[in-house]
Amino acid sequence: MTNIGENGAKYLGEGISKCPTLASINLPLWKNKIGENGAKYLGEGISKCVSLASLNLNLWENSIGENGAKYLGEGISKCVTLASLNLNLWKNNIDKNGTMFLGEEISKCVTLTSLNLHFLYNRIDDNGKRILK
């Protein structure tokens, strides 16, 4: 099994950024050693998709951490036409601050009608859980 890693995520993010009229993105990238910087590159690429209506991002077991969650949230928040978001972030060392940042950014997506967030096996305590209610 080959991992795309941080560099692969960078190239993928750059490629996505050149497709601003994409309406739907499905990225199954579990267990790819993307990390914090890779999440930043993906978030930057996604932020350029101003026509995006549906985003399915599966990043379980990539160790993106608190900052990676923040970067993804910042990118997603710029998708002003986003209606459906499915975000799988299992096993990513995300703590309560990461969920808080992500939640604050996602709350800017005022056109969302469908939201699925998956956070199993992260480092979120009761305060982090309340952020996303």
Contact map, one row per residue, 1 for C-alpha under 8 A:
1110000000000000000000000000000000000000000000000000000000000000000000000000000000000000000000000000000000000000000000000000000000000
1111000000000000000000000000000100000000000000000000000000000000000000000000000000000000000000000000000000000000000000000000000000000
1111100000000000000000000000001110000000000000000000000000000000000000000000000000000000000000000000000000000000000000000000000000000
0111111110000000000000000000000111000000000000000000000000000000000000000000000000000000000000000000000000000000000000000000000000000
0011111110000000000000000000000111100100000000000000000000000000000000000000000000000000000000000000000000000000000000000000000000000
0001111111000000000000000000000011101100000000000000000000000000000000000000000000000000000000000000000000000000000000000000000000000
0001111111100000000000000000000000000100000000000000000000000000000000000000000000000000000000000000000000000000000000000000000000000
0001111111110000000000000000000000000100000000000000000000000000000000000000000000000000000000000000000000000000000000000000000000000
0001111111111000000000000000000001000110110000000000000000000000000000000000000000000000000000000000000000000000000000000000000000000
0000011111111100000000000000000000000100110000000000000000000000000000000000000000000000000000000000000000000000000000000000000000000
0000001111111110000000000000000000000000000000000000000000000000000000000000000000000000000000000000000000000000000000000000000000000
0000000111111111000000000000000000000000010010000000000000000000000000000000000000000000000000000000000000000000000000000000000000000
0000000011111111100000000000000000000000111111000000000000000000000000000000000000000000000000000000000000000000000000000000000000000
0000000001111111110000000000000000000000110010000000000000000000000000000000000000000000000000000000000000000000000000000000000000000
0000000000111111111000000000000000000000000010000000000000000000000000000000000000000000000000000000000000000000000000000000000000000
0000000000011111111100000000000000000000000011011000000000000000000000000000000000000000000000000000000000000000000000000000000000000
0000000000001111111100000000000000000000000111111000000000000000000000000000000000000000000000000000000000000000000000000000000000000
0000000000000111111100000000000000000000000000010000000000000000000000000000000000000000000000000000000000000000000000000000000000000
0000000000000011111111000000000000000000000000011000000000000000000000000000000000000000000000000000000000000000000000000000000000000
0000000000000001111111000000000000000000000000011110000000000000000000000000000000000000000000000000000000000000000000000000000000000
0000000000000000001111100000000000000000000000001111000000000000000000000000000000000000000000000000000000000000000000000000000000000
0000000000000000001111111000000000000000000000001111000000000000000000000000000000000000000000000000000000000000000000000000000000000
0000000000000000000011111000000000000000000000001011110000000000000000000000000000000000000000000000000000000000000000000000000000000
0000000000000000000001111100000000000000000000000001111000000000000000000000000000000000000000000000000000000000000000000000000000000
0000000000000000000001111110000000000000000000000001011110000000000000000000000000000000000000000000000000000000000000000000000000000
0000000000000000000000011111000000000000000000000000001110000000000000000000000000000000000000000000000000000000000000000000000000000
0000000000000000000000001111100000000000000000000000000111000000000000000000000000000000000000000000000000000000000000000000000000000
0000000000000000000000000111110000000000000000000000000111100000000000000000000000000000000000000000000000000000000000000000000000000
0000000000000000000000000011111100000000000000000000000011110000000000000000000000000000000000000000000000000000000000000000000000000
0000000000000000000000000001111100000000000000000000000001111100000000000000000000000000000000000000000000000000000000000000000000000
0010000000000000000000000000111110000000000000000000000000111100000000000000000000000000000000000000000000000000000000000000000000000
0111100000000000000000000000111111000000000000000000000000001100000000000000000000000000000000000000000000000000000000000000000000000
0011110000000000000000000000001111100000000000000000000000001110000000000000000000000000000000000000000000000000000000000000000000000
0001110010000000000000000000000111111110000000000000000000000111000000000000000000000000000000000000000000000000000000000000000000000
0000110000000000000000000000000011111110000000000000000000000111100100000000000000000000000000000000000000000000000000000000000000000
0000000000000000000000000000000001111111000000000000000000000011101110000000000000000000000000000000000000000000000000000000000000000
0000010000000000000000000000000001111111100000000000000000000001000100000000000000000000000000000000000000000000000000000000000000000
0000111111000000000000000000000001111111110000000000000000000001000100000000000000000000000000000000000000000000000000000000000000000
0000000010000000000000000000000001111111111000000000000000000001000110110000000000000000000000000000000000000000000000000000000000000
0000000000000000000000000000000000011111111100000000000000000000000100110000000000000000000000000000000000000000000000000000000000000
0000000011001100000000000000000000001111111110000000000000000000000000000000000000000000000000000000000000000000000000000000000000000
0000000011011100000000000000000000000111111111000000000000000000000000010010000000000000000000000000000000000000000000000000000000000
0000000000001000000000000000000000000011111111100000000000000000000000111111000000000000000000000000000000000000000000000000000000000
0000000000001000100000000000000000000001111111110000000000000000000000110010000000000000000000000000000000000000000000000000000000000
0000000000011111100000000000000000000000111111111000000000000000000000000010000000000000000000000000000000000000000000000000000000000
0000000000001001100000000000000000000000011111111000000000000000000000000011001000000000000000000000000000000000000000000000000000000
0000000000000000100000000000000000000000001111111100000000000000000000000111111000000000000000000000000000000000000000000000000000000
0000000000000001111100000000000000000000000111111100000000000000000000000000011000000000000000000000000000000000000000000000000000000
0000000000000001101111100000000000000000000011111111000000000000000000000000001000000000000000000000000000000000000000000000000000000
0000000000000000000111000000000000000000000000111111000000000000000000000000011110000000000000000000000000000000000000000000000000000
0000000000000000000111100000000000000000000000001111100000000000000000000000001111000000000000000000000000000000000000000000000000000
0000000000000000000011111000000000000000000000001111111000000000000000000000001111000000000000000000000000000000000000000000000000000
0000000000000000000000110000000000000000000000000011111000000000000000000000000011110000000000000000000000000000000000000000000000000
0000000000000000000000111000000000000000000000000001111100000000000000000000000001111000000000000000000000000000000000000000000000000
0000000000000000000000011100000000000000000000000001111110000000000000000000000001011110000000000000000000000000000000000000000000000
0000000000000000000000001111000000000000000000000000011111000000000000000000000000001110000000000000000000000000000000000000000000000
0000000000000000000000001111100000000000000000000000001111100000000000000000000000000111000000000000000000000000000000000000000000000
0000000000000000000000000011110000000000000000000000000111110000000000000000000000000111100000000000000000000000000000000000000000000
0000000000000000000000000001111000000000000000000000000011111100000000000000000000000011110000000000000000000000000000000000000000000
0000000000000000000000000000111000000000000000000000000001111100000000000000000000000001111100000000000000000000000000000000000000000
0000000000000000000000000000011110000000000000000000000000111110000000000000000000000000111100000000000000000000000000000000000000000
0000000000000000000000000000011111100000000000000000000000111111000000000000000000000000001100000000000000000000000000000000000000000
0000000000000000000000000000000011110000000000000000000000001111100000000000000000000000001111000000000000000000000000000000000000000
0000000000000000000000000000000001111110000000000000000000000111111110000000000000000000000111000000000000000000000000000000000000000
0000000000000000000000000000000000110000000000000000000000000011111110000000000000000000000111100100000000000000000000000000000000000
0000000000000000000000000000000000000000000000000000000000000001111111000000000000000000000011101110000000000000000000000000000000000
0000000000000000000000000000000000010000000000000000000000000001111111100000000000000000000000000100000000000000000000000000000000000
0000000000000000000000000000000000111111000000000000000000000001111111110000000000000000000000000100000000000000000000000000000000000
0000000000000000000000000000000000010010000000000000000000000001111111111000000000000000000001000110110000000000000000000000000000000
0000000000000000000000000000000000000000000000000000000000000000011111111100000000000000000000000100110010000000000000000000000000000
0000000000000000000000000000000000000011001100000000000000000000001111111110000000000000000000000000000000000000000000000000000000000
0000000000000000000000000000000000000011011100000000000000000000000111111111000000000000000000000000010000000000000000000000000000000
0000000000000000000000000000000000000000001000000000000000000000000011111111100000000000000000000000111111000000000000000000000000000
0000000000000000000000000000000000000000001000100000000000000000000001111111110000000000000000000000010010000000000000000000000000000
0000000000000000000000000000000000000000011111100000000000000000000000111111111000000000000000000000000000000000000000000000000000000
0000000000000000000000000000000000000000001001100000000000000000000000011111111000000000000000000000000011001000000000000000000000000
0000000000000000000000000000000000000000000000100000000000000000000000001111111100000000000000000000000011111000000000000000000000000
0000000000000000000000000000000000000000000000110100000000000000000000000111111100000000000000000000000000001000000000000000000000000
0000000000000000000000000000000000000000000001111111000000000000000000000011111111000000000000000000000000001000000000000000000000000
0000000000000000000000000000000000000000000000000111000000000000000000000000111111000000000000000000000000001110000000000000000000000
0000000000000000000000000000000000000000000000000111100000000000000000000000001111100000000000000000000000001011000000000000000000000
0000000000000000000000000000000000000000000000000011111000000000000000000000001111111000000000000000000000001011000000000000000000000
0000000000000000000000000000000000000000000000000000110000000000000000000000000011111000000000000000000000000011110000000000000000000
0000000000000000000000000000000000000000000000000000111000000000000000000000000001111100000000000000000000000001111000000000000000000
0000000000000000000000000000000000000000000000000000011100000000000000000000000001111110000000000000000000000001011100000000000000000
0000000000000000000000000000000000000000000000000000001111000000000000000000000000011111000000000000000000000000001110000000000000000
0000000000000000000000000000000000000000000000000000001111100000000000000000000000001111100000000000000000000000000111000000000000000
0000000000000000000000000000000000000000000000000000000011110000000000000000000000000111110000000000000000000000000111100000000000000
0000000000000000000000000000000000000000000000000000000001111000000000000000000000000011111100000000000000000000000011110000000000000
0000000000000000000000000000000000000000000000000000000000111000000000000000000000000001111100000000000000000000000001111100000000000
0000000000000000000000000000000000000000000000000000000000011110000000000000000000000000111111000000000000000000000000111100000000000
0000000000000000000000000000000000000000000000000000000000011111100000000000000000000000111111000000000000000000000000001100000000000
0000000000000000000000000000000000000000000000000000000000000011110000000000000000000000001111100000000000000000000000001110000000000
0000000000000000000000000000000000000000000000000000000000000011110010000000000000000000001111111110000000000000000000000111000000000
0000000000000000000000000000000000000000000000000000000000000000110000000000000000000000000011111110000000000000000000000111100100000
0000000000000000000000000000000000000000000000000000000000000000000000000000000000000000000001111111000000000000000000000011101110000
0000000000000000000000000000000000000000000000000000000000000000010000000000000000000000000001111111100000000000000000000000000100000
0000000000000000000000000000000000000000000000000000000000000000111111000000000000000000000001111111110000000000000000000000000000000
0000000000000000000000000000000000000000000000000000000000000000010010000000000000000000000001111111111000000000000000000001000110110
0000000000000000000000000000000000000000000000000000000000000000000000000000000000000000000000011111111100000000000000000000000100110
0000000000000000000000000000000000000000000000000000000000000000000011001000000000000000000000001111111110000000000000000000000000000
0000000000000000000000000000000000000000000000000000000000000000000011011100000000000000000000000111111111000000000000000000000000000
0000000000000000000000000000000000000000000000000000000000000000000000001000000000000000000000000011111111100000000000000000000000110
0000000000000000000000000000000000000000000000000000000000000000000000001000000000000000000000000001111111110000000000000000000000000
0000000000000000000000000000000000000000000000000000000000000000000001001101100000000000000000000000111111111000000000000000000000000
0000000000000000000000000000000000000000000000000000000000000000000000001001100000000000000000000000011111111000000000000000000000000
0000000000000000000000000000000000000000000000000000000000000000000000000000100000000000000000000000001111111100000000000000000000000
0000000000000000000000000000000000000000000000000000000000000000000000000000100000000000000000000000000111111100000000000000000000000
0000000000000000000000000000000000000000000000000000000000000000000000000001111111000000000000000000000011111111000000000000000000000
0000000000000000000000000000000000000000000000000000000000000000000000000000000100000000000000000000000000111111000000000000000000000
0000000000000000000000000000000000000000000000000000000000000000000000000000000111100000000000000000000000001111100000000000000000000
0000000000000000000000000000000000000000000000000000000000000000000000000000000011111000000000000000000000001111111000000000000000000
0000000000000000000000000000000000000000000000000000000000000000000000000000000000110000000000000000000000000011111000000000000000000
0000000000000000000000000000000000000000000000000000000000000000000000000000000000111000000000000000000000000001111100000000000000000
0000000000000000000000000000000000000000000000000000000000000000000000000000000000011100000000000000000000000001111110000000000000000
0000000000000000000000000000000000000000000000000000000000000000000000000000000000001111000000000000000000000000011111000000000000000
0000000000000000000000000000000000000000000000000000000000000000000000000000000000000111100000000000000000000000001111100000000000000
0000000000000000000000000000000000000000000000000000000000000000000000000000000000000011110000000000000000000000000111110000000000000
0000000000000000000000000000000000000000000000000000000000000000000000000000000000000001111000000000000000000000000011111100000000000
0000000000000000000000000000000000000000000000000000000000000000000000000000000000000000111000000000000000000000000001111100000000000
0000000000000000000000000000000000000000000000000000000000000000000000000000000000000000011110000000000000000000000000111110000000000
0000000000000000000000000000000000000000000000000000000000000000000000000000000000000000011111100000000000000000000000111111000000000
0000000000000000000000000000000000000000000000000000000000000000000000000000000000000000000011110000000000000000000000001111100000000
0000000000000000000000000000000000000000000000000000000000000000000000000000000000000000000001110010000000000000000000000111111110000
0000000000000000000000000000000000000000000000000000000000000000000000000000000000000000000000110000000000000000000000000011111110000
0000000000000000000000000000000000000000000000000000000000000000000000000000000000000000000000000000000000000000000000000001111111000
0000000000000000000000000000000000000000000000000000000000000000000000000000000000000000000000010000000000000000000000000001111111100
0000000000000000000000000000000000000000000000000000000000000000000000000000000000000000000000111011000000000000000000000001111111110
0000000000000000000000000000000000000000000000000000000000000000000000000000000000000000000000010010000000000000000000000001111111111
0000000000000000000000000000000000000000000000000000000000000000000000000000000000000000000000000000000000000000000000000000011111111
0000000000000000000000000000000000000000000000000000000000000000000000000000000000000000000000000011001000000000000000000000001111111
0000000000000000000000000000000000000000000000000000000000000000000000000000000000000000000000000011001000000000000000000000000111111
0000000000000000000000000000000000000000000000000000000000000000000000000000000000000000000000000000000000000000000000000000000011111
